[in-house]
Amino acid sequence: MLESEGLEIWASIHAWRSLGRLRAEAAIEPLLSLLHRMDDEGNAWIGEELPEVFGMIGAVAIMLLVLTWLIKHMGFRHEPQHLRLW
């Protein structure tokens, strides 16, 4: 989906930016699921674009990013999909 070797990557980037402009809170969790692919070859755009998109969506996105980090690095037991903050 996100291989940078073609024009396909631009479709994803434009879709992400559109979701950000719409402040689409429903898109936060699906976008979070892309973060694990950030280090894959050809997926550098994820790390460059998604922070902007999360910022455009707003505070709820930032809260879920923090929660996701806490779960991963601090051993919290609740997954974001079980905690509805909005």
C-alpha positions in Angstrom: 0.0 0.0 0.0 2.7 2.5 0.9 5.6 1.5 -1.3 7.3 4.8 -2.4 8.2 3.3 -5.8 5.0 4.6 -7.5 2.4 7.2 -7.5 0.2 5.0 -5.2 1.9 6.6 -2.1 0.4 10.0 -3.1 -3.1 8.6 -2.8 -2.5 7.6 0.8 -0.8 10.9 1.7 -3.6 13.0 0.2 -6.2 10.8 2.0 -4.4 11.2 5.4 -4.2 15.0 4.9 -7.9 15.1 4.0 -8.7 13.2 7.2 -6.6 15.7 9.2 -8.3 18.7 7.6 -11.7 17.2 8.4 -10.6 16.6 12.0 -11.8 13.1 11.5 -11.5 11.6 15.0 -12.9 8.2 13.7 -9.7 7.9 11.6 -7.3 8.1 14.6 -7.2 4.4 15.5 -6.8 3.2 11.9 -4.0 5.8 11.4 -2.3 4.6 14.6 -2.2 1.1 13.2 0.1 2.4 10.5 2.8 3.6 12.9 4.3 0.1 13.2 5.1 0.2 9.5 7.0 3.4 9.8 10.4 1.7 9.8 9.7 -0.6 6.9 11.6 0.1 3.7 9.7 2.5 1.5 7.4 3.8 4.2 9.3 6.8 5.5 6.4 9.0 4.5 4.4 7.6 7.4 6.7 9.1 10.0 6.8 12.4 8.1 3.1 12.8 7.4 1.2 11.2 10.3 2.5 13.6 13.0 1.0 16.5 10.9 -2.2 14.7 10.4 -2.6 13.9 14.1 -1.9 17.5 14.9 -4.6 18.6 12.4 -7.1 16.2 14.0 -6.5 17.7 17.4 -6.3 16.9 21.1 -8.1 13.6 20.9 -5.5 12.3 18.5 -2.7 13.5 20.8 -4.3 11.8 23.8 -4.5 8.5 22.0 -0.9 8.8 20.8 0.2 9.3 24.4 -2.0 6.4 25.6 -0.6 4.2 22.8 3.0 5.1 23.9 2.1 4.4 27.6 0.7 1.0 26.6 3.8 0.1 24.6 6.5 1.4 26.8 5.1 1.5 30.3 3.2 -1.8 30.3 -0.3 -0.4 30.7 -2.8 -3.2 30.1 -5.6 -1.4 28.2 -5.6 -1.1 24.5 -6.8 2.2 22.9 -9.8 0.5 21.2 -11.1 -0.3 24.7 -10.8 3.2 25.9 -13.2 5.7 24.2 -12.0 9.3 25.0 -14.5 11.0 22.7 
